[in-house]
Amino acid sequence: MTIEFKGLRIRRKWDGVLEGELEIAGDYGNSRLNLTEDLCTSILAICADSITAAAAEIAEHMKSEAARIGVISGQAIESTDGSHCDGL
């Protein structure tokens, strides 16, 4: 029997409580399971290091890309043909 993981959603409600849903599909249909706050906390604890590492890698790529662009804050950037680009 095949079970396909379709998605996981965890969010914090306005009152601070975590809530989540796990969606799976299988040979006999689809199912969406509500997750308790304890399960949401456990899942986030397991994923936290990977999420942090991925965010750090994305930030490094963004810094590298920004360094190559040469943006000057608050000023128009001159193009090679002498015109400028407003609104950057």
Secondary structure, DSSP 8 states (H G I E B T S, - for coil): --EEEEEEEEEE-TTS-EEEEEEEEETTEEEEEEE-HHHHHHHHHHHHHHHHHHHHHHHHHHHHHHHHHT--TTS-EE-TTS-EETT-
